[in-house]
């Protein structure tokens, strides 16, 4: 059960992801779970660099003690579609 502090930290993390210009397109696909200062990032991003930027942005948020990065890099869509 998230505490009030967990919810505050989760909101700060969400804000940090949206404020990071290079992550604005990715932020909506990232789920955040915060428990006792540990933030877990889940979801998908388009490249490994976006995962690293998300982790780095979260690490500097006040109240974050540790980050578990469970982000998955999406595979690019093939041009043309067709089966």
Secondary structure, 3 states (H helix, E strand, C coil): CCCHHHHHHHHHHHHHHHHCHHHHHHHCCEEEEEECCEEEEEEEECCHHHHHHHHHHHHCCCCCCEEEEEEEECCCCCCCCCC
